[in-house]
Amino acid sequence: MLVFVCVFSIVVMAGDTLPIDVYCHLPVMCEDRNLPYAYIPSKMDLGASAGSKRPTCVILIKPHQDYQQAYNECVEEVSALPKPL
């Protein structure tokens, strides 16, 4: 739902989410809105990177003035990744 609202953001999804129906609509929504997105292998890794002890299926990284330069670098890196088939 947040993807509808956010104009600029990076979407990161965990590749081991089951059932896949949980977020199978998100890549299409991201492509329609030209949002960069990427997959990582593990829900546990994604949750830990977000500062949580719980597994996480999807995170949305929004820009902020405090880390704008790092955000811009991430956007470039994620946008350069090949799209999954």
C-alpha positions as CSV (number, residue, x, y, z in Angstrom):
1,M,0.0,0.0,0.0
2,L,2.9,2.4,0.8
3,V,4.2,1.9,-2.7
4,F,1.1,3.7,-4.0
5,V,2.0,6.8,-1.9
6,C,5.8,7.0,-2.2
7,V,7.1,8.7,-5.3
8,F,10.8,8.2,-4.5
9,S,11.9,5.1,-2.6
10,I,13.8,1.8,-2.8
11,V,12.0,-1.4,-2.3
12,V,13.9,-4.4,-0.9
13,M,12.2,-7.9,-0.9
14,A,13.3,-11.1,0.7
15,G,13.6,-14.0,-1.7
16,D,12.7,-16.8,0.7
17,T,9.1,-15.5,1.5
18,L,6.5,-18.1,1.2
19,P,3.8,-18.1,-0.1
20,I,5.1,-15.8,-2.9
21,D,1.6,-14.4,-3.2
22,V,2.4,-12.2,-0.2
23,Y,4.3,-9.8,-2.4
24,C,4.2,-11.1,-6.0
25,H,2.4,-7.9,-7.1
26,L,5.1,-5.5,-5.8
27,P,7.6,-5.9,-8.6
28,V,5.0,-4.9,-11.2
29,M,3.9,-1.9,-9.1
30,C,7.5,-0.8,-8.7
31,E,8.2,-1.1,-12.5
32,D,5.0,0.9,-13.2
33,R,6.2,3.7,-10.9
34,N,9.9,3.4,-11.9
35,L,10.9,2.6,-8.4
36,P,14.2,0.7,-8.0
37,Y,13.8,-2.7,-6.3
38,A,16.0,-5.6,-5.3
39,Y,15.8,-9.0,-3.7
40,I,18.0,-10.4,-1.0
41,P,18.1,-14.1,-0.1
42,S,16.8,-14.1,3.5
43,K,14.0,-12.7,5.5
44,M,16.2,-12.9,8.6
45,D,18.9,-10.8,6.9
46,L,16.4,-8.2,5.7
47,G,14.9,-7.9,9.2
48,A,18.3,-7.6,10.8
49,S,19.4,-4.9,8.3
50,A,16.2,-2.9,9.3
51,G,17.2,-3.2,13.0
52,S,14.6,-5.9,13.9
53,K,14.9,-9.3,15.5
54,R,12.0,-10.6,13.4
55,P,12.1,-11.8,9.8
56,T,10.8,-9.2,7.4
57,C,9.4,-9.7,3.9
58,V,9.7,-6.2,2.4
59,I,11.2,-2.9,3.4
60,L,10.8,0.5,1.8
61,I,13.7,2.9,2.0
62,K,12.6,6.5,1.8
63,P,15.0,9.5,1.2
64,H,15.8,11.8,4.1
65,Q,18.0,14.9,4.3
66,D,20.3,13.3,6.9
67,Y,21.4,10.5,4.6
68,Q,20.6,11.9,1.1
69,Q,24.0,11.1,-0.3
70,A,24.0,7.5,0.8
71,Y,20.4,7.1,-0.5
72,N,21.4,8.5,-3.9
73,E,24.3,6.0,-4.1
74,C,21.9,3.1,-3.2
75,V,19.5,4.2,-5.9
76,E,22.3,4.2,-8.4
77,E,23.5,0.7,-7.3
78,V,20.0,-0.8,-7.2
79,S,19.0,0.7,-10.5
80,A,22.1,-0.8,-12.1
81,L,21.2,-4.3,-11.1
82,P,19.7,-6.6,-13.8
83,K,16.0,-7.1,-13.6
84,P,14.9,-10.6,-12.4
85,L,13.3,-12.8,-15.0
